[in-house]
């Protein structure tokens, strides 16, 4: 089976979707791809059922990012959730295509490689006539490179999923609840302007994630590897309750790449690990703190920020723990 493309887009961007379809014509003519978008739904057909059927068949999702797309509850809800689930199962690929200016850096697509690669929108205005043909061609070449490889096999029913992905009903309930909180976090981050109210709302969501830490612990590795910022935050919530030496690099990576809220809580999880892990982990913790400190300098988080204070506390507490075991002669470098 070849590559089956699903176009997810806001209807305001239909002209841009049509133009991209035109640029991909050679791949379609060579039978390297088949394509589906909601304009193909026949009159009178159950549109929701048809969309969900096509979502289950697709193995390449093209998300045409614009401010209208990020504001669409259906596109950003049903279609994005299904696509990211398929990606986590290794059954599909996702390509975010920046068609118009928007805050994509603050969306769950921020963790993915966007095209055009320079982050320049194909169409800088609301007028489709201002779209750059050169950037359309660049995107088409990126897609051509993807479909030159063998496609993953789509999963059409739950029964066809590998045994390793058949979870008992209670864990599936937990997974769905975590996803709900993750989605709520992402919507809050996108819809609310930076403010104390937004921070307080995100703290409430994180508290809910932490309340599920015991039940969601079996999902820790899955959540940490997720392309969804909200699901990675759920992994941080678990690590604030259950420390893991193997995931210290994950926490340091978040310090380098995530927004201040997630960065702060990743450092809080690192501080929790300082006081929870066995002394045999102290050298690994020392290295993680050193790398996190370098990451903060790189993103220019000054010493008076909450993030820097959180890290300084972790460093001080680790040194105290080391001194309690080996004596004060072993200082933190």
C-alpha positions, 0 to 999 in steps of 0.5 A, spaced: 500 500 500 502 506 498 502 513 501 495 516 503 495 523 504 490 526 509 489 534 508 487 537 515 486 545 514 481 550 515 476 552 510 478 559 510 485 556 507 481 552 501 485 555 496 492 554 499 490 547 499 488 546 492 494 549 490 498 544 494 494 539 491 496 542 484 504 542 486 503 534 488 500 532 481 506 529 479 507 524 485 499 523 484 500 521 477 506 516 478 501 513 483 506 514 489 500 518 493 493 518 494 490 524 497 483 525 501 480 532 504 473 533 506 471 536 499 471 529 497 465 527 501 459 526 497 452 530 498 448 526 503 454 522 506 455 522 514 461 526 514 463 525 521 464 517 519 467 518 513 472 523 516 474 518 521 474 512 516 479 516 512 483 518 519 484 511 520 486 509 513 491 515 512 499 514 513 501 521 512 498 527 515 499 534 512 496 540 517 496 546 513 497 551 519 494 558 520 491 562 525 484 559 523 486 552 523 489 553 530 482 556 532 478 550 529 476 545 535 475 540 530 481 540 526 485 541 532 481 536 536 479 530 533 484 530 527 490 532 530 489 527 536 488 521 531 494 523 527 498 524 533 496 517 536 498 514 529 504 517 530 506 514 537 504 507 534 509 508 528 503 508 523 503 514 520 507 521 519 505 528 520 508 534 516 506 541 519 505 546 513 505 553 515 501 556 510 499 563 513 502 567 519 500 564 526 503 562 533 505 555 531 511 556 536 506 556 542 502 550 539 503 542 539 506 543 533 512 546 536 516 540 537 516 538 530 520 540 524 515 545 520 515 546 513 518 551 509 524 549 514 525 557 515 518 558 518 516 563 513 509 562 511 507 560 504 502 566 504 504 572 508 497 575 508 489 573 507 490 573 500 491 567 497 494 571 491 500 573 495 502 565 496 509 564 494 510 559 488 517 557 490 515 556 498 510 551 495 515 548 491 519 547 497 514 544 501 512 539 495 520 537 495 519 535 502 513 531 501 516 528 495 522 526 499 518 522 504 514 518 499 520 516 496 520 511 502 516 505 504 510 507 508 508 505 514 502 500 514 495 503 517 491 500 522 484 500 521 481 497 527 483 496 534 483 488 533 489 489 528 493 493 533 499 489 535 499 486 542 503 491 545 498 496 544 492 492 547 491 495 554 486 493 559 480 498 559 482 501 566 489 504 563 485 506 557 481 510 561 487 513 564 490 514 558 484 518 555 484 522 561 491 524 561 490 526 553 484 530 556 488 534 560 494 535 555 489 538 550 486 542 555 493 545 557 495 546 550 488 550 549 489 554 555 496 556 553 494 558 546 487 561 547 489 565 554 494 571 553 500 571 558 498 573 565 498 570 572 491 568 570 493 563 565 499 561 569 494 559 575 490 555 570 496 551 567 498 550 575 491 547 576 491 542 570 498 540 572 495 538 579 490 534 576 495 531 572 499 529 578 493 526 581 493 521 576 501 520 577 500 513 580 495 510 575 499 513 569 506 511 571 505 505 566 505 511 560 511 515 563 515 513 557 510 513 552 508 520 554 515 523 555 516 521 547 510 524 545 510 530 540 505 533 544 507 538 549 501 537 553 503 530 554 510 531 555 508 536 561 504 530 564 510 526 564 513 531 568 507 531 573 509 523 574 516 525 575 514 530 580 512 524 584 516 518 581 523 520 580 527 516 574 534 516 573 533 514 566 529 520 564 534 525 567 536 527 560 529 528 558 528 533 563 534 537 561 532 537 554 525 540 556 529 546 560 533 547 553 526 547 548 520 548 552 516 554 554 518 557 561 512 554 565 514 547 563 521 548 564 520 551 571 516 544 572 522 540 569 527 543 574 522 542 580 522 534 577 529 534 577 529 537 584 525 532 587 529 527 584 535 530 588 531 528 594 528 521 592 534 517 588 539 513 591 546 515 592 548 511 587 545 516 582 548 522 585 553 523 579 548 522 574 544 528 578 550 532 578 551 532 571 544 533 569 544 539 574 550 542 570 547 541 563 541 544 566 545 550 568 548 551 561 541 550 558 539 556 562 545 560 560 543 558 553 536 561 553 538 567 558 534 565 564 537 570 569 539 568 576 533 572 579 528 567 575 524 562 578 527 557 574 534 559 576 532 559 583 529 552 582 535 549 579 540 553 585 535 549 590 536 543 587 544 544 586 544 546 594 540 540 596 544 535 592 551 538 595 547 537 602 546 530 600 553 528 598 556 531 604 551 527 609 554 521 606 561 523 604 563 529 608 564 536 606 570 535 603 567 533 596 564 539 594 559 541 588 564 543 582 
